[in-house]
Amino acid sequence: MSFIANPKRYHEIPYNRCGHSGLKLPALSFGLWNNFGGEDALENQRRMLTRAFDLGITHFDLANNYGPPPGTAERNFGRILKEDFAAYRDELIISTKAGFKMWDGPYGDWGSRKYLISSLDQSLKRMDLDYVDIFYHHRPDPETPLEETMSALDHIVRQGKALYVGISNYNDDQTQQAIRILRKQKTPFIIHQARYSMLDRGIENGLTDTLTDNGIGCIAYVPLAQGLLTNRYLNGIPKDSRAAKDYIPFLNAKDISSDVLQKINCLNDMAKERGQTLAQMALVWVLHQQSVVSALIGASRVSQIEENVKALEHTSFTQDELNKIEEILNS
């Protein structure tokens, strides 16, 4: 039977305007970075996507290299999109990216005009789409002139292959340069995807002000710090956890010091006082940042999505709570 969406889905979560654009994003967006590869069960992927949409999550975020192997997440998403979401395409915000290595040779990485345009063409084929809503340059390229990379983004919009463009992992200075170029081109640059969490606050050193001042929205990825801001690590590093696996480069045992464990336990106690889990409090804290319009969550099962959405039932903080969080994080 074809998927029939929950008719009350738009009453579940708030939608925030993305900078000064006309586009609104759900307060929580769903990323397909992990658990949508070739070895992950397609039916579990389908359950997560349909449940997310039923809960009001309209934004699904991908990249050309998500998998593994690279490209698999887009291919799996395209299949589910065709089988379950065909009637809802105009209610979805679908994004993808290019910037990391996708294929061998000099044309399958970084930020050249050739790579970005070729990569998006491949992504559209994998997802069986005519266009994406947002196309990102995934990381700055130290060798390609920024004017070339930004010109490619502009060309992609004028071709009708993306409605809006964004950048990811650019620092403040690089972002300011991109804004100047894209504004001169009149390219609809509306969003910056940046790492941001209670434990990773680098974007507060200028970037958030730049985004706010220029009417650019921020979508925060890894807002739960790769799982550190959940109940997973409160008692140390479980043997089956991501941090225990040496081959995973984004989180490992050296990142989880006794100081970090003390902080997350103190934050967990505070979350309990608020009637939330640590993950729920961490998500709404990220959304408390003025420039952040959406927090990008991932999941391996439906229950995690449901728990995250429940965070939006209690989004306000007292000043005392904010002060206490700062005290914990700065201890």
C-alpha positions as CSV (number, residue, x, y, z in Angstrom):
1,M,0.0,0.0,0.0
2,S,1.2,3.5,-0.8
3,F,2.3,5.7,2.1
4,I,-0.5,8.1,3.2
5,A,0.9,11.0,5.3
6,N,-0.5,12.1,8.7
7,P,-3.0,14.9,7.9
8,K,-2.1,16.7,11.1
9,R,1.7,16.6,10.4
10,Y,2.0,20.4,10.1
11,H,0.7,20.9,13.7
12,E,3.6,18.9,15.2
13,I,6.6,21.2,15.0
14,P,7.4,24.9,14.2
15,Y,8.8,26.1,10.9
16,N,11.4,28.9,10.9
17,R,12.2,31.4,8.2
18,C,15.6,30.8,6.7
19,G,17.4,34.1,7.0
20,H,15.7,36.8,4.9
21,S,14.5,34.3,2.3
22,G,10.9,33.2,1.7
23,L,11.8,29.6,2.6
24,K,10.8,28.1,6.0
25,L,12.5,25.0,7.4
26,P,11.3,22.7,10.2
27,A,12.9,23.3,13.5
28,L,14.3,19.7,13.1
29,S,15.6,18.4,9.8
30,F,16.6,14.9,9.0
31,G,20.0,14.0,7.7
32,L,20.9,10.8,5.8
33,W,24.7,10.9,6.6
34,N,24.6,7.6,8.4
35,N,22.3,4.5,8.3
36,F,21.2,5.0,4.7
37,G,24.1,3.0,3.0
38,G,24.2,-0.2,1.1
39,E,24.3,-2.4,4.2
40,D,21.5,-0.7,6.0
41,A,18.0,-2.3,5.7
42,L,15.9,-0.4,3.2
43,E,12.7,-1.0,5.2
44,N,14.2,0.7,8.2
45,Q,15.2,3.6,6.1
46,R,11.6,3.8,4.8
47,R,10.1,3.7,8.3
48,M,12.4,6.5,9.5
49,L,11.7,8.8,6.5
50,T,7.9,8.3,6.6
51,R,7.7,8.7,10.3
52,A,9.8,11.9,10.2
53,F,7.5,13.3,7.6
54,D,4.4,12.3,9.6
55,L,5.9,14.3,12.5
56,G,6.3,17.4,10.3
57,I,9.9,17.0,9.3
58,T,9.8,18.2,5.7
59,H,13.6,18.7,5.1
60,F,15.8,15.7,4.1
61,D,19.5,16.4,3.8
62,L,21.9,14.4,1.7
63,A,25.3,14.6,0.0
64,N,26.8,13.0,-3.0
65,N,29.2,10.9,-0.8
66,Y,26.7,9.7,1.8
67,G,26.5,5.9,2.1
68,P,28.6,3.9,2.2
69,P,29.5,3.3,-0.5
70,P,29.3,6.9,-1.8
71,G,26.1,7.7,-3.6
72,T,24.1,4.9,-1.9
73,A,22.1,7.2,0.4
74,E,20.9,9.3,-2.6
75,R,20.0,6.1,-4.5
76,N,18.1,4.6,-1.6
77,F,16.4,7.9,-0.9
78,G,15.4,8.2,-4.6
79,R,13.8,4.8,-4.5
80,I,11.8,5.6,-1.3
81,L,10.9,9.0,-2.8
82,K,9.5,7.4,-5.9
83,E,7.6,4.6,-4.0
84,D,6.3,6.6,-1.0
85,F,6.7,10.3,-1.5
86,A,5.8,11.0,-5.1
87,A,2.6,12.7,-4.2
88,Y,4.4,14.9,-1.6
89,R,7.4,16.2,-3.6
90,D,6.2,19.8,-3.4
91,E,6.0,19.5,0.3
92,L,9.6,18.4,0.7
93,I,12.8,20.4,1.0
94,I,15.5,18.1,-0.4
95,S,19.2,19.1,-0.3
96,T,22.4,17.6,-1.4
97,K,26.0,18.6,-1.5
98,A,29.4,18.2,-3.3
99,G,32.8,19.0,-2.1
100,F,34.4,15.8,-0.7
101,K,35.9,13.0,-2.8
102,M,33.3,11.3,-4.9
103,W,35.3,9.6,-7.7
104,D,38.9,9.1,-8.7
105,G,41.0,11.5,-10.7
106,P,41.3,15.3,-10.6
107,Y,37.7,16.1,-11.3
108,G,35.9,14.2,-8.5
109,D,36.7,16.3,-5.4
110,W,36.8,19.9,-4.0
111,G,35.2,22.9,-5.7
112,S,35.8,23.3,-9.4
113,R,33.0,24.2,-11.7
114,K,33.4,20.9,-13.5
115,Y,33.1,18.8,-10.3
116,L,30.2,20.7,-8.8
117,I,28.0,20.6,-12.0
118,S,28.9,17.0,-12.8
119,S,28.3,15.9,-9.3
120,L,24.9,17.5,-9.1
121,D,23.9,15.9,-12.4
122,Q,24.9,12.5,-11.0
123,S,22.9,13.2,-7.7
124,L,19.8,14.1,-9.7
125,K,20.0,10.9,-11.6
126,R,20.5,8.8,-8.5
127,M,17.4,10.4,-6.8
128,D,15.5,10.6,-10.1
129,L,14.8,14.3,-9.6
130,D,14.7,17.3,-11.9
131,Y,16.0,19.6,-9.2
132,V,16.9,19.9,-5.5
133,D,15.6,22.6,-3.3
134,I,19.1,23.4,-1.8
135,F,22.5,22.6,-3.2
136,Y,25.6,23.1,-1.0
137,H,29.3,23.4,-1.6
138,H,30.3,21.0,1.1
139,R,33.7,22.5,2.1
140,P,36.0,25.3,1.0
141,D,38.6,24.5,-1.7
142,P,42.0,26.0,-0.9
143,E,43.1,25.8,-4.6
144,T,40.1,26.7,-6.7
145,P,39.3,30.5,-6.8
146,L,36.2,31.2,-4.7
147,E,34.8,33.1,-7.7
148,E,34.7,29.9,-9.8
149,T,33.0,27.9,-7.1
150,M,30.4,30.5,-6.4
151,S,29.9,31.0,-10.2
152,A,29.1,27.3,-10.5
153,L,26.5,27.6,-7.7
154,D,24.9,30.5,-9.6
155,H,25.0,28.5,-12.9
156,I,23.2,25.6,-11.2
157,V,20.4,27.8,-10.0
158,R,20.0,29.4,-13.4
159,Q,19.9,26.0,-15.0
160,G,16.9,25.2,-12.8
161,K,18.7,22.3,-11.0
162,A,18.5,24.0,-7.6
163,L,16.2,26.6,-6.1
164,Y,18.6,27.9,-3.5
165,V,22.3,27.4,-2.7
166,G,24.3,27.1,0.5
167,I,27.7,26.5,1.8
168,S,29.1,24.2,4.6
169,N,32.2,24.1,6.8
170,Y,33.3,27.6,5.7
171,N,34.8,29.8,8.4
172,D,33.7,33.4,9.0
173,D,36.2,35.1,6.6
174,Q,35.4,32.6,3.8
175,T,31.7,33.0,4.4
176,Q,32.0,36.8,4.1
177,Q,33.8,36.5,0.8
178,A,31.2,34.0,-0.5
179,I,28.4,36.4,0.6
180,R,30.0,39.3,-1.4
181,I,30.4,37.2,-4.6
182,L,27.0,35.6,-4.4
183,R,25.2,38.8,-3.6
184,K,26.9,40.5,-6.7
185,Q,25.7,37.6,-8.8
186,K,22.2,37.8,-7.3
187,T,22.3,34.2,-6.4
188,P,19.8,32.9,-3.8
189,F,22.3,32.1,-1.1
190,I,20.2,31.4,2.0
191,I,21.9,28.9,4.3
192,H,25.1,27.8,5.9
193,Q,25.4,24.2,7.3
194,A,27.8,24.3,10.2
195,R,28.9,22.1,13.1
196,Y,27.4,23.4,16.3
197,S,26.6,21.9,19.7
198,M,27.0,22.6,23.3
199,L,30.5,21.0,23.0
200,D,31.5,22.6,19.7
201,R,30.8,26.3,19.7
202,G,33.4,27.6,17.2
203,I,30.8,29.3,15.0
204,E,30.0,31.7,17.8
205,N,33.4,33.4,17.1
206,G,32.1,35.7,14.4
207,L,30.2,33.3,12.0
208,T,26.8,33.5,13.7
209,D,27.0,37.3,13.7
210,T,27.9,37.4,10.0
211,L,25.0,35.1,9.2
212,T,22.5,37.1,11.2
213,D,23.7,40.4,9.9
214,N,23.5,39.2,6.3
215,G,20.1,37.4,6.5
216,I,21.6,33.9,6.0
217,G,20.1,31.0,8.0
218,C,22.2,28.4,9.8
219,I,21.4,24.8,10.0
220,A,23.4,23.0,12.7
221,Y,24.8,19.6,12.1
222,V,25.9,17.1,14.7
223,P,24.0,19.1,17.4
224,L,24.3,16.1,19.7
225,A,28.1,16.0,19.2
226,Q,28.1,12.6,17.5
227,G,26.0,11.1,20.4
228,L,28.1,12.5,23.3
229,L,25.1,14.7,24.2
230,T,22.8,11.6,24.8
231,N,22.6,9.1,27.6
232,R,24.9,6.8,25.6
233,Y,28.2,7.9,27.3
234,L,27.1,9.0,30.8
235,N,28.9,6.0,32.4
236,G,31.9,5.9,30.0
237,I,32.4,4.4,26.6
238,P,30.3,1.3,25.8
239,K,32.2,-1.4,23.9
240,D,29.7,-1.3,21.0
241,S,29.6,2.5,20.7
242,R,30.8,4.7,17.9
243,A,33.6,6.1,20.0
244,A,35.0,2.6,20.7
245,K,35.6,2.0,17.0
246,D,39.0,3.2,15.9
247,Y,38.1,3.2,12.2
248,I,35.4,6.0,12.7
249,P,37.3,9.3,12.5
250,F,34.6,11.6,13.8
251,L,34.5,10.4,17.4
252,N,36.8,8.2,19.3
253,A,37.9,7.5,22.9
254,K,40.4,10.4,23.1
255,D,37.5,12.8,22.6
256,I,35.8,11.6,25.8
257,S,37.9,12.8,28.7
258,S,36.9,12.7,32.3
259,D,36.3,16.4,32.0
260,V,33.8,15.9,29.1
261,L,32.1,13.0,31.0
262,Q,31.7,15.3,34.1
263,K,30.1,18.0,31.9
264,I,27.6,15.8,30.2
265,N,26.6,14.2,33.5
266,C,26.0,17.7,34.9
267,L,24.0,18.6,31.8
268,N,22.1,15.4,32.1
269,D,21.1,16.3,35.7
270,M,19.9,19.7,34.5
271,A,17.9,18.1,31.7
272,K,16.1,15.9,34.2
273,E,15.1,18.9,36.2
274,R,13.6,20.3,33.0
275,G,11.7,17.1,32.3
276,Q,13.8,16.3,29.3
277,T,16.5,13.9,28.2
278,L,20.0,15.2,27.7
279,A,19.5,15.0,23.9
280,Q,16.3,16.9,24.0
281,M,17.8,19.7,26.0
282,A,20.9,19.8,23.7
283,L,18.7,20.2,20.6
284,V,16.6,23.1,22.0
285,W,19.7,24.8,23.3
286,V,21.1,24.8,19.7
287,L,17.9,26.3,18.4
288,H,18.1,29.0,21.0
289,Q,21.0,30.5,19.0
290,Q,19.5,33.4,17.0
291,S,21.0,32.4,13.6
292,V,20.0,28.7,13.8
293,V,16.8,28.0,12.0
294,S,17.0,24.2,12.1
295,A,18.9,21.4,13.9
296,L,19.9,18.5,11.7
297,I,19.3,15.2,13.4
298,G,20.2,11.6,12.4
299,A,18.8,8.3,13.5
300,S,19.2,4.6,13.3
301,R,15.6,3.9,14.4
302,V,12.2,5.5,14.5
303,S,12.1,5.9,18.3
304,Q,15.1,8.3,18.2
305,I,13.3,10.6,15.8
306,E,10.2,10.6,18.0
307,E,12.3,11.4,21.1
308,N,14.0,14.3,19.3
309,V,10.7,15.8,18.1
310,K,9.4,15.7,21.7
311,A,12.2,18.1,22.6
312,L,10.1,20.8,20.9
313,E,7.4,20.6,23.6
314,H,9.7,22.6,25.9
315,T,12.0,25.0,24.0
316,S,12.3,27.9,26.4
317,F,15.1,28.5,28.9
318,T,15.1,30.7,32.0
319,Q,18.0,33.0,32.3
320,D,19.1,31.0,35.3
321,E,19.1,27.9,33.2
322,L,21.2,29.5,30.5
323,N,23.7,30.8,33.1
324,K,23.9,27.3,34.6
325,I,24.6,25.8,31.2
326,E,27.4,28.3,30.6
327,E,28.8,27.5,34.0
328,I,28.9,23.8,33.3
329,L,30.4,24.2,29.8
330,N,33.1,26.6,31.0
331,S,34.1,24.6,34.1
